[in-house]
Amino acid sequence: NTKVDNFWRPEVDKAGNGMATIRFLPASEKDGDDALPWVKIFSHGFQGPGGWLIDNCLTTMNQQCPVCEHNSGLWNSGIEANKEVVRKQNRKLNYIANVYIISDPKHPENEGKVKLFKFGKKIFDKIMESMQPAFEDETPINPYDFWEGADFKIKIRKVEGWVNYDKSEFASPSALYEGDEERLEGIYNKLNSLSDFTDPNNYKSYDELKAK
């Protein structure tokens, strides 16, 4: 599966620290004129008595999900042990976007490539904050823009056992390869379609998930 092979994630050292610099890229024309440059997906990934369940959650498409329904029943029982099960098998929120790898110290062979990047709410909030800053002295940017966007410096730390992205930040706005239209066109032509990730054909049905 080329899509799976095309995912990139920054690697961390033994202490849990890592760095990389990327550029978020615009939506692909393959996804249509009004497509967003990211997709929002919910998924479940946990080990139960019968083995692992790793699947997309139907709430991604605003449909009923049997796993979420089961979790609601357990949570509403008020029993702490049941709540602990729910915490383990709750739906997880992720976003997927196309990115251009500017710097990847652990894997320099990725530099200059267009990859898919899956990230969580913390990084998504930083993107939204850059587009709609809270303070008047901050200029909004469109991080997905080739010309008026900005490089994103990923800084990963381990804080109290958890992966932490708080130190990650956008650099000052700058054009990506200013004046080099040919290079930008080459990057644009390598954008991956994101619509597959929300295509109903790639999701198990309610009954299939319920049986699992």
PyMOL CGO cylinders between C-alpha atoms (Angstrom):
from pymol import cmd
from pymol.cgo import CYLINDER

trace = [
    CYLINDER, 0.00, 0.00, 0.00, 1.71, 3.18, -1.21, 0.3, 1, 1, 1, 1, 1, 1,
    CYLINDER, 1.71, 3.18, -1.21, -0.35, 5.30, 1.18, 0.3, 1, 1, 1, 1, 1, 1,
    CYLINDER, -0.35, 5.30, 1.18, 0.98, 3.41, 4.21, 0.3, 1, 1, 1, 1, 1, 1,
    CYLINDER, 0.98, 3.41, 4.21, 4.54, 3.63, 2.89, 0.3, 1, 1, 1, 1, 1, 1,
    CYLINDER, 4.54, 3.63, 2.89, 4.16, 7.36, 2.38, 0.3, 1, 1, 1, 1, 1, 1,
    CYLINDER, 4.16, 7.36, 2.38, 3.52, 8.25, 6.02, 0.3, 1, 1, 1, 1, 1, 1,
    CYLINDER, 3.52, 8.25, 6.02, 6.30, 10.09, 7.83, 0.3, 1, 1, 1, 1, 1, 1,
    CYLINDER, 6.30, 10.09, 7.83, 6.87, 10.56, 11.52, 0.3, 1, 1, 1, 1, 1, 1,
    CYLINDER, 6.87, 10.56, 11.52, 9.73, 12.29, 13.30, 0.3, 1, 1, 1, 1, 1, 1,
    CYLINDER, 9.73, 12.29, 13.30, 11.97, 9.93, 15.22, 0.3, 1, 1, 1, 1, 1, 1,
    CYLINDER, 11.97, 9.93, 15.22, 13.07, 10.53, 18.82, 0.3, 1, 1, 1, 1, 1, 1,
    CYLINDER, 13.07, 10.53, 18.82, 16.24, 9.56, 20.68, 0.3, 1, 1, 1, 1, 1, 1,
    CYLINDER, 16.24, 9.56, 20.68, 16.46, 7.35, 23.79, 0.3, 1, 1, 1, 1, 1, 1,
    CYLINDER, 16.46, 7.35, 23.79, 15.50, 10.29, 26.02, 0.3, 1, 1, 1, 1, 1, 1,
    CYLINDER, 15.50, 10.29, 26.02, 12.36, 10.90, 23.95, 0.3, 1, 1, 1, 1, 1, 1,
    CYLINDER, 12.36, 10.90, 23.95, 13.61, 14.09, 22.29, 0.3, 1, 1, 1, 1, 1, 1,
    CYLINDER, 13.61, 14.09, 22.29, 13.39, 14.81, 18.59, 0.3, 1, 1, 1, 1, 1, 1,
    CYLINDER, 13.39, 14.81, 18.59, 13.42, 17.63, 16.04, 0.3, 1, 1, 1, 1, 1, 1,
    CYLINDER, 13.42, 17.63, 16.04, 12.40, 18.13, 12.44, 0.3, 1, 1, 1, 1, 1, 1,
    CYLINDER, 12.40, 18.13, 12.44, 11.27, 20.97, 10.17, 0.3, 1, 1, 1, 1, 1, 1,
    CYLINDER, 11.27, 20.97, 10.17, 8.38, 20.56, 7.76, 0.3, 1, 1, 1, 1, 1, 1,
    CYLINDER, 8.38, 20.56, 7.76, 6.11, 22.65, 5.61, 0.3, 1, 1, 1, 1, 1, 1,
    CYLINDER, 6.11, 22.65, 5.61, 2.37, 21.94, 5.54, 0.3, 1, 1, 1, 1, 1, 1,
    CYLINDER, 2.37, 21.94, 5.54, 1.18, 21.77, 1.92, 0.3, 1, 1, 1, 1, 1, 1,
    CYLINDER, 1.18, 21.77, 1.92, -2.05, 22.86, 0.19, 0.3, 1, 1, 1, 1, 1, 1,
    CYLINDER, -2.05, 22.86, 0.19, -4.88, 20.54, -0.81, 0.3, 1, 1, 1, 1, 1, 1,
    CYLINDER, -4.88, 20.54, -0.81, -4.37, 18.40, -3.88, 0.3, 1, 1, 1, 1, 1, 1,
    CYLINDER, -4.37, 18.40, -3.88, -6.45, 19.19, -6.97, 0.3, 1, 1, 1, 1, 1, 1,
    CYLINDER, -6.45, 19.19, -6.97, -7.29, 15.45, -6.95, 0.3, 1, 1, 1, 1, 1, 1,
    CYLINDER, -7.29, 15.45, -6.95, -9.58, 16.18, -3.98, 0.3, 1, 1, 1, 1, 1, 1,
    CYLINDER, -9.58, 16.18, -3.98, -11.54, 18.97, -5.70, 0.3, 1, 1, 1, 1, 1, 1,
    CYLINDER, -11.54, 18.97, -5.70, -11.55, 22.76, -5.55, 0.3, 1, 1, 1, 1, 1, 1,
    CYLINDER, -11.55, 22.76, -5.55, -13.11, 23.15, -2.11, 0.3, 1, 1, 1, 1, 1, 1,
    CYLINDER, -13.11, 23.15, -2.11, -11.06, 20.47, -0.34, 0.3, 1, 1, 1, 1, 1, 1,
    CYLINDER, -11.06, 20.47, -0.34, -9.36, 21.30, 2.94, 0.3, 1, 1, 1, 1, 1, 1,
    CYLINDER, -9.36, 21.30, 2.94, -5.59, 20.68, 3.15, 0.3, 1, 1, 1, 1, 1, 1,
    CYLINDER, -5.59, 20.68, 3.15, -6.18, 18.22, 5.99, 0.3, 1, 1, 1, 1, 1, 1,
    CYLINDER, -6.18, 18.22, 5.99, -8.63, 15.47, 6.95, 0.3, 1, 1, 1, 1, 1, 1,
    CYLINDER, -8.63, 15.47, 6.95, -9.93, 14.81, 10.44, 0.3, 1, 1, 1, 1, 1, 1,
    CYLINDER, -9.93, 14.81, 10.44, -10.33, 11.15, 11.39, 0.3, 1, 1, 1, 1, 1, 1,
    CYLINDER, -10.33, 11.15, 11.39, -11.39, 9.21, 14.47, 0.3, 1, 1, 1, 1, 1, 1,
    CYLINDER, -11.39, 9.21, 14.47, -10.12, 5.69, 15.12, 0.3, 1, 1, 1, 1, 1, 1,
    CYLINDER, -10.12, 5.69, 15.12, -10.03, 2.95, 17.76, 0.3, 1, 1, 1, 1, 1, 1,
    CYLINDER, -10.03, 2.95, 17.76, -6.95, 0.97, 18.68, 0.3, 1, 1, 1, 1, 1, 1,
    CYLINDER, -6.95, 0.97, 18.68, -6.95, -1.33, 21.70, 0.3, 1, 1, 1, 1, 1, 1,
    CYLINDER, -6.95, -1.33, 21.70, -6.41, -4.91, 22.84, 0.3, 1, 1, 1, 1, 1, 1,
    CYLINDER, -6.41, -4.91, 22.84, -9.47, -6.76, 24.09, 0.3, 1, 1, 1, 1, 1, 1,
    CYLINDER, -9.47, -6.76, 24.09, -10.06, -10.33, 25.27, 0.3, 1, 1, 1, 1, 1, 1,
    CYLINDER, -10.06, -10.33, 25.27, -10.24, -11.54, 21.66, 0.3, 1, 1, 1, 1, 1, 1,
    CYLINDER, -10.24, -11.54, 21.66, -7.16, -9.68, 20.42, 0.3, 1, 1, 1, 1, 1, 1,
    CYLINDER, -7.16, -9.68, 20.42, -6.55, -6.27, 18.87, 0.3, 1, 1, 1, 1, 1, 1,
    CYLINDER, -6.55, -6.27, 18.87, -9.18, -3.99, 17.36, 0.3, 1, 1, 1, 1, 1, 1,
    CYLINDER, -9.18, -3.99, 17.36, -7.56, -1.37, 15.17, 0.3, 1, 1, 1, 1, 1, 1,
    CYLINDER, -7.56, -1.37, 15.17, -10.15, 0.32, 12.98, 0.3, 1, 1, 1, 1, 1, 1,
    CYLINDER, -10.15, 0.32, 12.98, -11.49, 3.60, 11.77, 0.3, 1, 1, 1, 1, 1, 1,
    CYLINDER, -11.49, 3.60, 11.77, -14.40, 4.96, 13.81, 0.3, 1, 1, 1, 1, 1, 1,
    CYLINDER, -14.40, 4.96, 13.81, -17.65, 5.55, 11.93, 0.3, 1, 1, 1, 1, 1, 1,
    CYLINDER, -17.65, 5.55, 11.93, -18.13, 8.90, 13.73, 0.3, 1, 1, 1, 1, 1, 1,
    CYLINDER, -18.13, 8.90, 13.73, -15.56, 10.23, 11.22, 0.3, 1, 1, 1, 1, 1, 1,
    CYLINDER, -15.56, 10.23, 11.22, -18.46, 10.22, 8.74, 0.3, 1, 1, 1, 1, 1, 1,
    CYLINDER, -18.46, 10.22, 8.74, -21.06, 11.29, 11.32, 0.3, 1, 1, 1, 1, 1, 1,
    CYLINDER, -21.06, 11.29, 11.32, -22.41, 7.74, 11.56, 0.3, 1, 1, 1, 1, 1, 1,
    CYLINDER, -22.41, 7.74, 11.56, -23.19, 5.64, 14.63, 0.3, 1, 1, 1, 1, 1, 1,
    CYLINDER, -23.19, 5.64, 14.63, -20.24, 3.57, 15.86, 0.3, 1, 1, 1, 1, 1, 1,
    CYLINDER, -20.24, 3.57, 15.86, -20.86, 0.36, 17.84, 0.3, 1, 1, 1, 1, 1, 1,
    CYLINDER, -20.86, 0.36, 17.84, -17.56, 0.72, 19.74, 0.3, 1, 1, 1, 1, 1, 1,
    CYLINDER, -17.56, 0.72, 19.74, -18.53, 4.22, 20.90, 0.3, 1, 1, 1, 1, 1, 1,
    CYLINDER, -18.53, 4.22, 20.90, -22.01, 2.98, 21.86, 0.3, 1, 1, 1, 1, 1, 1,
    CYLINDER, -22.01, 2.98, 21.86, -20.49, 0.11, 23.85, 0.3, 1, 1, 1, 1, 1, 1,
    CYLINDER, -20.49, 0.11, 23.85, -18.15, 2.59, 25.58, 0.3, 1, 1, 1, 1, 1, 1,
    CYLINDER, -18.15, 2.59, 25.58, -21.09, 4.85, 26.50, 0.3, 1, 1, 1, 1, 1, 1,
    CYLINDER, -21.09, 4.85, 26.50, -22.87, 1.93, 28.18, 0.3, 1, 1, 1, 1, 1, 1,
    CYLINDER, -22.87, 1.93, 28.18, -19.76, 1.05, 30.18, 0.3, 1, 1, 1, 1, 1, 1,
    CYLINDER, -19.76, 1.05, 30.18, -19.13, 4.67, 31.19, 0.3, 1, 1, 1, 1, 1, 1,
    CYLINDER, -19.13, 4.67, 31.19, -22.73, 5.26, 32.27, 0.3, 1, 1, 1, 1, 1, 1,
    CYLINDER, -22.73, 5.26, 32.27, -22.59, 2.19, 34.53, 0.3, 1, 1, 1, 1, 1, 1,
    CYLINDER, -22.59, 2.19, 34.53, -20.61, 4.41, 36.91, 0.3, 1, 1, 1, 1, 1, 1,
    CYLINDER, -20.61, 4.41, 36.91, -18.31, 1.49, 37.78, 0.3, 1, 1, 1, 1, 1, 1,
    CYLINDER, -18.31, 1.49, 37.78, -14.67, 2.63, 37.93, 0.3, 1, 1, 1, 1, 1, 1,
    CYLINDER, -14.67, 2.63, 37.93, -13.32, -0.60, 36.37, 0.3, 1, 1, 1, 1, 1, 1,
    CYLINDER, -13.32, -0.60, 36.37, -15.65, -0.07, 33.39, 0.3, 1, 1, 1, 1, 1, 1,
    CYLINDER, -15.65, -0.07, 33.39, -14.52, 3.55, 33.06, 0.3, 1, 1, 1, 1, 1, 1,
    CYLINDER, -14.52, 3.55, 33.06, -10.92, 2.32, 32.94, 0.3, 1, 1, 1, 1, 1, 1,
    CYLINDER, -10.92, 2.32, 32.94, -11.84, 0.04, 30.00, 0.3, 1, 1, 1, 1, 1, 1,
    CYLINDER, -11.84, 0.04, 30.00, -13.43, 3.01, 28.22, 0.3, 1, 1, 1, 1, 1, 1,
    CYLINDER, -13.43, 3.01, 28.22, -10.29, 5.13, 28.68, 0.3, 1, 1, 1, 1, 1, 1,
    CYLINDER, -10.29, 5.13, 28.68, -8.33, 2.39, 26.92, 0.3, 1, 1, 1, 1, 1, 1,
    CYLINDER, -8.33, 2.39, 26.92, -10.69, 1.90, 23.98, 0.3, 1, 1, 1, 1, 1, 1,
    CYLINDER, -10.69, 1.90, 23.98, -12.00, 5.43, 23.45, 0.3, 1, 1, 1, 1, 1, 1,
    CYLINDER, -12.00, 5.43, 23.45, -11.85, 6.91, 19.98, 0.3, 1, 1, 1, 1, 1, 1,
    CYLINDER, -11.85, 6.91, 19.98, -8.66, 8.79, 19.10, 0.3, 1, 1, 1, 1, 1, 1,
    CYLINDER, -8.66, 8.79, 19.10, -8.64, 11.99, 17.10, 0.3, 1, 1, 1, 1, 1, 1,
    CYLINDER, -8.64, 11.99, 17.10, -6.02, 12.51, 14.39, 0.3, 1, 1, 1, 1, 1, 1,
    CYLINDER, -6.02, 12.51, 14.39, -5.48, 14.76, 11.42, 0.3, 1, 1, 1, 1, 1, 1,
    CYLINDER, -5.48, 14.76, 11.42, -3.68, 13.85, 8.19, 0.3, 1, 1, 1, 1, 1, 1,
    CYLINDER, -3.68, 13.85, 8.19, -2.02, 16.37, 5.86, 0.3, 1, 1, 1, 1, 1, 1,
    CYLINDER, -2.02, 16.37, 5.86, 0.56, 16.50, 3.11, 0.3, 1, 1, 1, 1, 1, 1,
    CYLINDER, 0.56, 16.50, 3.11, 3.90, 17.87, 4.27, 0.3, 1, 1, 1, 1, 1, 1,
    CYLINDER, 3.90, 17.87, 4.27, 7.21, 18.70, 2.66, 0.3, 1, 1, 1, 1, 1, 1,
    CYLINDER, 7.21, 18.70, 2.66, 10.19, 17.54, 4.73, 0.3, 1, 1, 1, 1, 1, 1,
    CYLINDER, 10.19, 17.54, 4.73, 12.75, 20.33, 5.06, 0.3, 1, 1, 1, 1, 1, 1,
    CYLINDER, 12.75, 20.33, 5.06, 14.91, 18.87, 7.81, 0.3, 1, 1, 1, 1, 1, 1,
    CYLINDER, 14.91, 18.87, 7.81, 14.90, 15.37, 9.30, 0.3, 1, 1, 1, 1, 1, 1,
    CYLINDER, 14.90, 15.37, 9.30, 18.19, 14.94, 11.20, 0.3, 1, 1, 1, 1, 1, 1,
    CYLINDER, 18.19, 14.94, 11.20, 17.53, 11.26, 12.04, 0.3, 1, 1, 1, 1, 1, 1,
    CYLINDER, 17.53, 11.26, 12.04, 16.59, 10.38, 8.46, 0.3, 1, 1, 1, 1, 1, 1,
    CYLINDER, 16.59, 10.38, 8.46, 18.08, 12.94, 6.04, 0.3, 1, 1, 1, 1, 1, 1,
    CYLINDER, 18.08, 12.94, 6.04, 16.99, 10.73, 3.14, 0.3, 1, 1, 1, 1, 1, 1,
    CYLINDER, 16.99, 10.73, 3.14, 13.46, 12.06, 3.73, 0.3, 1, 1, 1, 1, 1, 1,
    CYLINDER, 13.46, 12.06, 3.73, 14.48, 15.68, 3.11, 0.3, 1, 1, 1, 1, 1, 1,
    CYLINDER, 14.48, 15.68, 3.11, 12.98, 17.16, -0.04, 0.3, 1, 1, 1, 1, 1, 1,
    CYLINDER, 12.98, 17.16, -0.04, 10.16, 14.61, -0.13, 0.3, 1, 1, 1, 1, 1, 1,
    CYLINDER, 10.16, 14.61, -0.13, 6.38, 15.02, 0.06, 0.3, 1, 1, 1, 1, 1, 1,
    CYLINDER, 6.38, 15.02, 0.06, 4.92, 12.78, 2.77, 0.3, 1, 1, 1, 1, 1, 1,
    CYLINDER, 4.92, 12.78, 2.77, 1.69, 12.19, 4.66, 0.3, 1, 1, 1, 1, 1, 1,
    CYLINDER, 1.69, 12.19, 4.66, 1.84, 13.30, 8.29, 0.3, 1, 1, 1, 1, 1, 1,
    CYLINDER, 1.84, 13.30, 8.29, -0.60, 12.12, 10.95, 0.3, 1, 1, 1, 1, 1, 1,
    CYLINDER, -0.60, 12.12, 10.95, -0.81, 14.42, 13.96, 0.3, 1, 1, 1, 1, 1, 1,
    CYLINDER, -0.81, 14.42, 13.96, -3.00, 15.09, 16.96, 0.3, 1, 1, 1, 1, 1, 1,
    CYLINDER, -3.00, 15.09, 16.96, -4.94, 17.98, 18.45, 0.3, 1, 1, 1, 1, 1, 1,
    CYLINDER, -4.94, 17.98, 18.45, -1.90, 19.75, 19.94, 0.3, 1, 1, 1, 1, 1, 1,
    CYLINDER, -1.90, 19.75, 19.94, -0.30, 20.39, 16.54, 0.3, 1, 1, 1, 1, 1, 1,
    CYLINDER, -0.30, 20.39, 16.54, -3.68, 21.09, 14.92, 0.3, 1, 1, 1, 1, 1, 1,
    CYLINDER, -3.68, 21.09, 14.92, -4.33, 23.77, 17.57, 0.3, 1, 1, 1, 1, 1, 1,
    CYLINDER, -4.33, 23.77, 17.57, -0.99, 25.39, 16.72, 0.3, 1, 1, 1, 1, 1, 1,
    CYLINDER, -0.99, 25.39, 16.72, -1.99, 25.45, 13.03, 0.3, 1, 1, 1, 1, 1, 1,
    CYLINDER, -1.99, 25.45, 13.03, -5.36, 27.07, 13.84, 0.3, 1, 1, 1, 1, 1, 1,
    CYLINDER, -5.36, 27.07, 13.84, -3.68, 29.55, 16.18, 0.3, 1, 1, 1, 1, 1, 1,
    CYLINDER, -3.68, 29.55, 16.18, -1.29, 30.60, 13.40, 0.3, 1, 1, 1, 1, 1, 1,
    CYLINDER, -1.29, 30.60, 13.40, -4.30, 31.25, 11.14, 0.3, 1, 1, 1, 1, 1, 1,
    CYLINDER, -4.30, 31.25, 11.14, -6.36, 33.00, 13.83, 0.3, 1, 1, 1, 1, 1, 1,
    CYLINDER, -6.36, 33.00, 13.83, -3.93, 34.45, 16.39, 0.3, 1, 1, 1, 1, 1, 1,
    CYLINDER, -3.93, 34.45, 16.39, -5.30, 35.44, 19.79, 0.3, 1, 1, 1, 1, 1, 1,
    CYLINDER, -5.30, 35.44, 19.79, -3.28, 38.67, 20.03, 0.3, 1, 1, 1, 1, 1, 1,
    CYLINDER, -3.28, 38.67, 20.03, -3.58, 41.79, 17.92, 0.3, 1, 1, 1, 1, 1, 1,
    CYLINDER, -3.58, 41.79, 17.92, 0.18, 42.16, 17.38, 0.3, 1, 1, 1, 1, 1, 1,
    CYLINDER, 0.18, 42.16, 17.38, 0.37, 38.76, 15.69, 0.3, 1, 1, 1, 1, 1, 1,
    CYLINDER, 0.37, 38.76, 15.69, -0.18, 38.54, 11.94, 0.3, 1, 1, 1, 1, 1, 1,
    CYLINDER, -0.18, 38.54, 11.94, -2.30, 35.61, 10.73, 0.3, 1, 1, 1, 1, 1, 1,
    CYLINDER, -2.30, 35.61, 10.73, -0.57, 33.25, 8.32, 0.3, 1, 1, 1, 1, 1, 1,
    CYLINDER, -0.57, 33.25, 8.32, -1.81, 30.48, 6.05, 0.3, 1, 1, 1, 1, 1, 1,
    CYLINDER, -1.81, 30.48, 6.05, 0.66, 27.69, 6.91, 0.3, 1, 1, 1, 1, 1, 1,
    CYLINDER, 0.66, 27.69, 6.91, -0.47, 25.71, 3.84, 0.3, 1, 1, 1, 1, 1, 1,
    CYLINDER, -0.47, 25.71, 3.84, 0.55, 28.44, 1.39, 0.3, 1, 1, 1, 1, 1, 1,
    CYLINDER, 0.55, 28.44, 1.39, 3.66, 27.98, -0.80, 0.3, 1, 1, 1, 1, 1, 1,
    CYLINDER, 3.66, 27.98, -0.80, 4.40, 31.70, -0.81, 0.3, 1, 1, 1, 1, 1, 1,
    CYLINDER, 4.40, 31.70, -0.81, 3.01, 33.16, 2.41, 0.3, 1, 1, 1, 1, 1, 1,
    CYLINDER, 3.01, 33.16, 2.41, 3.16, 30.11, 4.67, 0.3, 1, 1, 1, 1, 1, 1,
    CYLINDER, 3.16, 30.11, 4.67, 5.81, 29.21, 7.21, 0.3, 1, 1, 1, 1, 1, 1,
    CYLINDER, 5.81, 29.21, 7.21, 8.06, 26.34, 8.13, 0.3, 1, 1, 1, 1, 1, 1,
    CYLINDER, 8.06, 26.34, 8.13, 6.91, 24.33, 11.16, 0.3, 1, 1, 1, 1, 1, 1,
    CYLINDER, 6.91, 24.33, 11.16, 9.62, 23.37, 13.62, 0.3, 1, 1, 1, 1, 1, 1,
    CYLINDER, 9.62, 23.37, 13.62, 8.65, 20.17, 15.39, 0.3, 1, 1, 1, 1, 1, 1,
    CYLINDER, 8.65, 20.17, 15.39, 10.23, 19.84, 18.83, 0.3, 1, 1, 1, 1, 1, 1,
    CYLINDER, 10.23, 19.84, 18.83, 9.40, 16.66, 20.71, 0.3, 1, 1, 1, 1, 1, 1,
    CYLINDER, 9.40, 16.66, 20.71, 10.09, 16.04, 24.40, 0.3, 1, 1, 1, 1, 1, 1,
    CYLINDER, 10.09, 16.04, 24.40, 9.02, 13.40, 26.85, 0.3, 1, 1, 1, 1, 1, 1,
    CYLINDER, 9.02, 13.40, 26.85, 7.13, 15.00, 29.74, 0.3, 1, 1, 1, 1, 1, 1,
    CYLINDER, 7.13, 15.00, 29.74, 5.98, 12.77, 32.60, 0.3, 1, 1, 1, 1, 1, 1,
    CYLINDER, 5.98, 12.77, 32.60, 6.12, 9.76, 30.30, 0.3, 1, 1, 1, 1, 1, 1,
    CYLINDER, 6.12, 9.76, 30.30, 4.08, 11.36, 27.51, 0.3, 1, 1, 1, 1, 1, 1,
    CYLINDER, 4.08, 11.36, 27.51, 5.16, 12.62, 24.10, 0.3, 1, 1, 1, 1, 1, 1,
    CYLINDER, 5.16, 12.62, 24.10, 4.94, 16.41, 24.22, 0.3, 1, 1, 1, 1, 1, 1,
    CYLINDER, 4.94, 16.41, 24.22, 4.83, 18.88, 21.30, 0.3, 1, 1, 1, 1, 1, 1,
    CYLINDER, 4.83, 18.88, 21.30, 4.39, 22.12, 23.30, 0.3, 1, 1, 1, 1, 1, 1,
    CYLINDER, 4.39, 22.12, 23.30, 7.72, 23.60, 22.15, 0.3, 1, 1, 1, 1, 1, 1,
    CYLINDER, 7.72, 23.60, 22.15, 6.88, 23.14, 18.45, 0.3, 1, 1, 1, 1, 1, 1,
    CYLINDER, 6.88, 23.14, 18.45, 6.37, 26.41, 16.58, 0.3, 1, 1, 1, 1, 1, 1,
    CYLINDER, 6.37, 26.41, 16.58, 6.04, 28.13, 13.22, 0.3, 1, 1, 1, 1, 1, 1,
    CYLINDER, 6.04, 28.13, 13.22, 8.98, 30.15, 11.90, 0.3, 1, 1, 1, 1, 1, 1,
    CYLINDER, 8.98, 30.15, 11.90, 8.44, 33.57, 10.34, 0.3, 1, 1, 1, 1, 1, 1,
    CYLINDER, 8.44, 33.57, 10.34, 6.41, 33.47, 7.11, 0.3, 1, 1, 1, 1, 1, 1,
    CYLINDER, 6.41, 33.47, 7.11, 8.51, 32.87, 4.02, 0.3, 1, 1, 1, 1, 1, 1,
    CYLINDER, 8.51, 32.87, 4.02, 8.12, 31.58, 0.48, 0.3, 1, 1, 1, 1, 1, 1,
    CYLINDER, 8.12, 31.58, 0.48, 9.11, 27.99, -0.13, 0.3, 1, 1, 1, 1, 1, 1,
    CYLINDER, 9.11, 27.99, -0.13, 11.79, 28.13, -2.87, 0.3, 1, 1, 1, 1, 1, 1,
    CYLINDER, 11.79, 28.13, -2.87, 10.92, 31.67, -3.91, 0.3, 1, 1, 1, 1, 1, 1,
    CYLINDER, 10.92, 31.67, -3.91, 11.04, 32.18, -7.65, 0.3, 1, 1, 1, 1, 1, 1,
    CYLINDER, 11.04, 32.18, -7.65, 11.58, 28.51, -8.39, 0.3, 1, 1, 1, 1, 1, 1,
    CYLINDER, 11.58, 28.51, -8.39, 8.19, 27.82, -9.98, 0.3, 1, 1, 1, 1, 1, 1,
    CYLINDER, 8.19, 27.82, -9.98, 9.37, 24.55, -11.50, 0.3, 1, 1, 1, 1, 1, 1,
    CYLINDER, 9.37, 24.55, -11.50, 10.39, 23.15, -8.12, 0.3, 1, 1, 1, 1, 1, 1,
    CYLINDER, 10.39, 23.15, -8.12, 7.09, 24.22, -6.52, 0.3, 1, 1, 1, 1, 1, 1,
    CYLINDER, 7.09, 24.22, -6.52, 5.15, 22.65, -9.38, 0.3, 1, 1, 1, 1, 1, 1,
    CYLINDER, 5.15, 22.65, -9.38, 7.10, 19.42, -8.84, 0.3, 1, 1, 1, 1, 1, 1,
    CYLINDER, 7.10, 19.42, -8.84, 6.11, 19.43, -5.16, 0.3, 1, 1, 1, 1, 1, 1,
    CYLINDER, 6.11, 19.43, -5.16, 2.47, 20.23, -6.00, 0.3, 1, 1, 1, 1, 1, 1,
    CYLINDER, 2.47, 20.23, -6.00, 2.31, 17.33, -8.46, 0.3, 1, 1, 1, 1, 1, 1,
    CYLINDER, 2.31, 17.33, -8.46, 3.43, 14.93, -5.73, 0.3, 1, 1, 1, 1, 1, 1,
    CYLINDER, 3.43, 14.93, -5.73, 0.58, 15.81, -3.34, 0.3, 1, 1, 1, 1, 1, 1,
    CYLINDER, 0.58, 15.81, -3.34, -1.35, 12.79, -2.10, 0.3, 1, 1, 1, 1, 1, 1,
    CYLINDER, -1.35, 12.79, -2.10, -5.13, 12.70, -2.30, 0.3, 1, 1, 1, 1, 1, 1,
    CYLINDER, -5.13, 12.70, -2.30, -6.64, 12.79, 1.20, 0.3, 1, 1, 1, 1, 1, 1,
    CYLINDER, -6.64, 12.79, 1.20, -10.19, 11.79, 0.24, 0.3, 1, 1, 1, 1, 1, 1,
    CYLINDER, -10.19, 11.79, 0.24, -9.39, 8.06, 0.59, 0.3, 1, 1, 1, 1, 1, 1,
    CYLINDER, -9.39, 8.06, 0.59, -9.16, 8.53, 4.36, 0.3, 1, 1, 1, 1, 1, 1,
    CYLINDER, -9.16, 8.53, 4.36, -12.83, 9.52, 4.57, 0.3, 1, 1, 1, 1, 1, 1,
    CYLINDER, -12.83, 9.52, 4.57, -14.08, 7.24, 1.77, 0.3, 1, 1, 1, 1, 1, 1,
    CYLINDER, -14.08, 7.24, 1.77, -16.91, 5.05, 3.16, 0.3, 1, 1, 1, 1, 1, 1,
    CYLINDER, -16.91, 5.05, 3.16, -15.53, 2.11, 1.15, 0.3, 1, 1, 1, 1, 1, 1,
    CYLINDER, -15.53, 2.11, 1.15, -12.47, 2.10, 3.42, 0.3, 1, 1, 1, 1, 1, 1,
    CYLINDER, -12.47, 2.10, 3.42, -14.55, 1.73, 6.59, 0.3, 1, 1, 1, 1, 1, 1,
    CYLINDER, -14.55, 1.73, 6.59, -16.06, -1.41, 8.05, 0.3, 1, 1, 1, 1, 1, 1,
    CYLINDER, -16.06, -1.41, 8.05, -19.85, -1.38, 8.28, 0.3, 1, 1, 1, 1, 1, 1,
    CYLINDER, -19.85, -1.38, 8.28, -21.66, -0.92, 11.60, 0.3, 1, 1, 1, 1, 1, 1,
    CYLINDER, -21.66, -0.92, 11.60, -22.47, -4.66, 11.72, 0.3, 1, 1, 1, 1, 1, 1,
    CYLINDER, -22.47, -4.66, 11.72, -18.89, -5.71, 10.89, 0.3, 1, 1, 1, 1, 1, 1,
    CYLINDER, -18.89, -5.71, 10.89, -17.51, -3.49, 13.65, 0.3, 1, 1, 1, 1, 1, 1,
    CYLINDER, -17.51, -3.49, 13.65, -20.14, -4.66, 16.12, 0.3, 1, 1, 1, 1, 1, 1,
    CYLINDER, -20.14, -4.66, 16.12, -19.30, -8.31, 15.41, 0.3, 1, 1, 1, 1, 1, 1,
    CYLINDER, -19.30, -8.31, 15.41, -15.59, -7.60, 15.83, 0.3, 1, 1, 1, 1, 1, 1,
]
cmd.load_cgo(trace, "trace")
